[in-house]
């Protein structure tokens, strides 16, 4: 290849490179610059916001405790005897005065018969002594018997009267023992415990039955001593019982214990609970709220708007078109209405986020939709 041809090819390659470079330069210069994205703007519906408002707040305290029957009876044996028959079983309803069991009364019957015979003899002896004393009294007035003889008949009459009274007492004791051989229910209710079986021997004061009347129940709860001043007889409570789901029961404060429990520093409060259908049972656990009355107007927001828990509570709210965060101090709350008192941190009229929402940060641009 000649020198001329080599130079010609080199120049051609140079022009091609310059041309390509020019195109690349032109394309790079003409590429549009990336613009910054506009800040995200949030718009909240009316349901997303809540206005901090002054309003009366239903005051209440949380309560919990076990239900127990107002009327119950623990029956024990008054005699030492063998069980002859048992007429009821656990769970059965009984009426006051109904026979529950009978004991072997053969020994008591024999004693009663013996003492009854002694009583008949004592009555006869007394009648004879009265008749003799009457005759001697007439004879003594006529001077036919001595004073000693009259005193003797008078003494015999006194002894006969005393003997009769003693035997009458013995008969009464035997009859009472006879009554004790038949066990009767002292109250109406249901048999909750039966401790005896036919044929067994029971000692005096042995456990026999437990009877529970569940028509009227009582809920015992513990109230902190620093809140007892707000509790009074007649106040109403609502509570739920394990096993009944969301069903709500009602109770009324009936009694307040006059002493503070040493360990818990709480005071026992007893609520009367009507139970005509007998659905509630003794020992069931209940949990609810005791209403203390209505407070003066307080600044409140929905409890769901309070974030951070009770240790570090705060709320998100709208301030000058942006999301703001403020720490708040909490006062009392009403679980039934779902409202919580705010004692500091925001003022009346503040629009707070009514519940927890993901992705919310301080400084975000936000507005309320029309009507929000």
C-alpha positions in Angstrom: 0.0 0.0 0.0 1.4 3.5 -0.9 2.0 6.2 1.6 -0.8 8.3 0.0 -3.4 5.6 0.6 -2.4 5.1 4.2 -2.8 8.8 4.9 -6.2 8.9 3.2 -7.5 6.0 5.3 -6.2 7.6 8.5 -7.9 10.9 7.8 -11.1 9.1 7.1 -11.0 7.3 10.4 -10.3 10.5 12.2 -13.4 12.2 10.7 -15.6 9.3 11.6 -14.4 9.5 15.3 -14.9 13.2 15.5 -18.4 12.8 14.0 -19.3 10.1 16.6 -18.0 12.2 19.4 -20.0 15.2 18.2 -23.2 13.1 18.3 -22.4 11.8 21.7 -21.7 15.3 23.0 -24.9 16.6 21.4 -27.0 13.8 23.0 -25.5 14.3 26.5 -26.0 18.0 26.4 -29.6 17.7 25.3 -30.7 15.1 28.1 -33.3 16.7 30.5 -32.3 17.0 34.2 -34.2 15.0 36.8 -36.6 17.2 38.8 -37.2 16.8 42.6 -40.5 15.2 43.5 -43.2 17.4 45.1 -43.7 16.5 48.8 -46.5 14.0 49.4 -49.8 15.6 50.6 -52.1 13.7 52.9 -55.9 14.3 53.0 -57.8 12.9 55.9 -61.5 12.0 55.9 -63.8 13.0 58.7 -63.6 9.5 60.3 -59.7 9.8 60.4 -59.8 12.9 62.7 -61.2 13.8 66.1 -61.5 17.2 67.6 -60.3 17.7 71.2 -63.5 18.8 72.9 -64.6 19.9 76.4 -67.3 17.5 77.6 -68.5 15.8 80.8 -66.9 12.4 81.3 -68.5 9.4 82.9 -66.2 8.5 85.8 -65.7 4.8 86.6 -63.2 2.4 88.1 -62.3 -1.1 87.0 -63.5 -3.8 89.2 -63.1 -7.6 89.4 -63.9 -10.3 91.8 -65.8 -13.6 92.4 -69.5 -14.1 92.7 -71.0 -15.8 95.7 -74.5 -16.6 96.9 -76.0 -14.4 99.5 -77.8 -17.3 101.2 -76.1 -20.6 101.8 -76.1 -23.2 104.6 -73.6 -25.8 105.8 -75.4 -28.6 107.6 -73.7 -30.6 110.3 -74.9 -33.5 112.4 -76.3 -32.8 115.8 -76.2 -36.5 116.8 -74.0 -39.5 116.5 -75.9 -42.0 114.6 -76.1 -44.3 111.6 -77.5 -42.8 108.3 -80.7 -44.6 107.5 -81.6 -42.9 104.1 -80.5 -40.0 102.0 -83.2 -38.4 99.9 -81.4 -35.8 97.7 -78.4 -35.6 95.5 -76.0 -32.8 94.4 -77.6 -30.3 92.1 -81.2 -30.9 93.1 -83.4 -28.1 94.2 -84.9 -28.2 97.7 -87.4 -26.2 99.6 -87.1 -24.9 103.2 -88.2 -27.6 105.6 -87.8 -30.5 103.0 -86.5 -33.8 104.5 -82.9 -34.4 103.2 -81.9 -37.5 105.2 -83.0 -39.7 108.1 -80.9 -41.4 110.8 -81.5 -44.7 112.7 -83.6 -43.5 115.6 -84.2 -46.9 117.3 -82.2 -46.0 120.4 -83.8 -42.5 120.6 -87.3 -44.1 120.3 -86.5 -46.4 123.2 -85.3 -43.6 125.4 -88.3 -41.5 124.5 -90.7 -44.3 125.3 -89.0 -44.9 128.7 -89.0 -41.3 129.6 -92.7 -41.0 128.5 -93.5 -43.9 130.9 -91.6 -42.2 133.7 -93.6 -39.0 132.9 -96.9 -40.8 133.2 -95.8 -42.3 136.6 -94.7 -38.8 137.8 -98.1 -37.4 136.8 -99.8 -40.1 138.8 -97.6 -39.6 141.8 -98.2 -35.9 141.7 -102.0 -36.4 141.4 -101.9 -38.7 144.5 -99.7 -36.2 146.4 -102.0 -33.3 145.6 -105.0 -35.4 146.7 -103.4 -36.4 150.0 -102.2 -32.9 150.7 -105.7 -31.6 150.1 -107.2 -34.0 152.6 -104.5 -33.4 155.2 -105.0 -29.6 154.8 -108.7 -30.1 155.7 -107.9 -32.4 158.6 -105.2 -30.0 159.9 -107.7 -27.2 160.0 -110.0 -29.4 162.1 -107.2 -30.4 164.3 -107.3 -34.1 163.5 -103.6 -34.4 162.4 -100.4 -32.9 163.7 -98.4 -30.2 162.2 -95.6 -32.6 161.4 -97.9 -34.9 159.5 -99.2 -31.9 157.4 -95.7 -30.7 156.7 -94.7 -34.2 155.5 -97.6 -34.3 153.0 -96.7 -30.8 151.9 -93.1 -31.9 151.3 -94.2 -35.0 149.4 -96.3 -32.7 147.1 -93.3 -30.4 146.4 -91.0 -33.4 145.6 -93.6 -34.8 143.3 -93.9 -31.5 141.5 -90.1 -31.2 141.1 -89.9 -34.8 139.9 -92.5 -34.2 137.2 -90.7 -31.1 136.0 -87.4 -33.1 135.7 -89.0 -35.9 133.8 -90.8 -33.4 131.5 -87.4 -31.9 130.7 -86.0 -35.4 129.9 -88.9 -36.1 127.6 -88.4 -32.7 125.8 -84.7 -33.6 125.3 -85.6 -37.0 123.9 -88.1 -35.4 121.5 -85.5 -32.9 120.3 -83.1 -35.8 119.8 -85.9 -37.5 117.8 -86.4 -34.4 115.7 -82.6 -34.4 115.0 -82.9 -37.9 113.5 -84.7 -36.3 110.6 -82.6 -33.7 108.7 -84.5 -30.8 107.0 -83.3 -28.0 104.7 -83.1 -24.7 106.6 -83.4 -22.7 103.4 -84.5 -23.1 99.8 -81.8 -23.6 97.2 -79.7 -26.3 95.5 -77.6 -29.1 97.1 -74.0 -28.1 96.2 -72.3 -30.8 98.4 -73.4 -34.1 99.8 -71.0 -35.8 102.3 -73.0 -38.8 103.5 -74.2 -42.1 102.2 -76.9 -44.5 103.5 -75.5 -47.0 106.1 -72.5 -45.1 107.2 -72.0 -43.9 110.8 -71.6 -40.1 111.4 -70.3 -38.4 114.5 -71.7 -35.4 116.1 -70.8 -32.2 114.2 -70.0 -34.2 111.0 -70.5 -32.4 107.6 -73.7 -33.5 105.9 -74.8 -31.1 103.2 -74.1 -27.6 101.7 -77.1 -25.7 100.3 -76.8 -22.7 98.1 -79.5 -20.3 97.0 -78.3 -18.7 93.8 -81.4 -16.5 93.2 -79.6 -13.6 94.9 -75.9 -13.2 94.2 -73.2 -10.9 95.6 -70.0 -9.7 93.8 -67.2 -8.9 96.1 -64.6 -6.5 94.6 -61.5 -4.7 96.0 -61.4 -0.9 95.6 -58.1 1.0 96.3 -58.3 3.0 99.5 -57.5 6.2 97.7 -60.7 5.8 95.6 -63.1 4.6 98.2 -64.3 8.2 98.9 -66.0 8.1 95.5 -67.9 4.9 96.2 -71.3 4.9 97.8 -74.2 2.6 98.3 -76.6 2.6 95.3 -74.0 3.1 92.6 -74.4 0.9 89.5 -71.9 -1.4 87.9 -71.7 -3.3 84.7 -69.6 -6.4 84.3 -69.0 -9.5 82.3 -68.6 -13.0 83.5 -66.3 -15.7 82.3 -68.2 -18.2 80.2 -70.9 -15.7 79.0 -69.0 -14.0 76.3 -69.9 -10.3 75.8 -73.2 -10.5 77.8 -73.4 -7.7 80.3 -74.7 -8.1 83.9 -75.6 -5.4 86.4 -74.9 -4.9 90.1 -75.6 -2.3 92.8 -73.3 -1.3 95.6 -74.9 -2.6 98.7 -72.2 -2.7 101.4 -68.7 -1.3 102.0 -66.3 -2.9 104.4 -65.3 -0.5 107.2 -61.6 -1.7 107.3 -58.7 -1.7 104.8 -57.1 -5.0 104.0 -53.6 -5.0 105.4 -51.8 -6.7 102.5 -53.5 -5.1 99.5 -54.4 -1.7 101.1 -57.8 -2.1 99.4 -61.4 -2.1 100.8 -63.9 -4.8 100.0 -67.1 -3.6 98.3 -70.1 -5.9 97.9 -72.5 -5.5 95.0 -75.9 -7.1 94.9 -76.6 -9.0 91.8 -80.1 -10.3 90.8 -80.1 -13.8 89.4 -83.7 -14.9 89.1 -83.0 -17.4 86.2 -80.1 -18.9 88.2 -77.6 -18.6 85.3 -74.8 -17.3 87.5 -73.0 -19.6 89.9 -70.9 -19.1 93.0 -67.2 -18.8 92.4 -67.5 -17.4 88.8 -65.1 -14.6 88.0 -66.4 -11.2 86.9 -64.8 -8.1 85.5 -66.2 -4.7 84.7 -66.7 -1.0 85.6 -68.2 0.7 88.6 -69.9 4.0 87.6 -68.9 6.9 90.0 -71.0 9.6 88.3 -70.4 12.4 85.7 -67.5 14.8 86.0 -67.2 18.5 85.2 -66.4 19.2 81.5 -62.9 17.9 80.6 -60.8 18.1 77.5 -61.2 14.6 75.9 -60.2 12.7 72.7 -60.8 9.1 71.6 -58.6 6.8 73.6 -57.4 5.2 70.3 -55.8 8.5 69.4 -53.3 8.3 72.2 -50.1 6.5 71.2 -47.0 5.5 73.1 -48.9 3.7 75.9 -49.3 5.1 79.4 -45.6 5.6 80.0 -44.9 8.1 77.1 -48.2 9.1 75.6 -48.4 11.4 72.5 -50.8 12.3 69.7 -50.5 13.3 66.0 -52.5 16.4 65.1 -52.9 18.9 62.3 -51.0 22.2 62.8 -50.8 24.8 60.0 -51.3 22.2 57.3 -48.8 19.7 58.5 -48.6 16.7 60.8 -47.4 17.7 64.3 -46.6 15.4 67.3 -47.2 16.5 70.9 -46.6 14.7 74.2 -49.7 14.7 76.3 -50.6 14.0 79.9 -53.5 11.8 80.6 -56.3 12.1 83.1 -59.3 9.9 83.7 -60.8 7.7 81.1 -64.2 6.1 80.3 -63.9 2.7 78.7 -67.6 2.6 77.8 -67.4 5.8 75.7 -63.8 5.2 74.6 -62.8 8.7 75.7 -59.6 9.8 77.6 -59.0 13.1 79.4 -56.0 15.2 78.2 -54.7 17.5 81.0 -51.9 19.1 78.9 -50.2 18.9 75.5 -53.0 20.1 73.2 -55.9 22.5 73.4 -59.6 22.4 72.7 -60.3 22.4 69.0 -57.2 20.5 68.0 -57.7 18.0 65.2 -56.0 14.8 66.2 -55.5 11.6 64.2 -58.3 9.4 65.6 -56.3 6.2 65.5 -52.9 4.8 64.7 -51.9 5.0 61.0 -48.9 3.5 59.3 -46.3 5.8 57.6 -47.2 9.0 59.5 -44.3 11.3 60.2 -44.0 14.7 61.7 -43.9 17.5 59.1 -45.9 15.8 56.4 -48.2 18.1 54.5 -51.8 17.2 55.4 -55.3 18.6 55.2 -58.8 17.6 56.3 -61.2 16.7 53.6 -64.3 18.8 53.2 -66.4 18.2 56.3 -63.4 16.7 58.2 
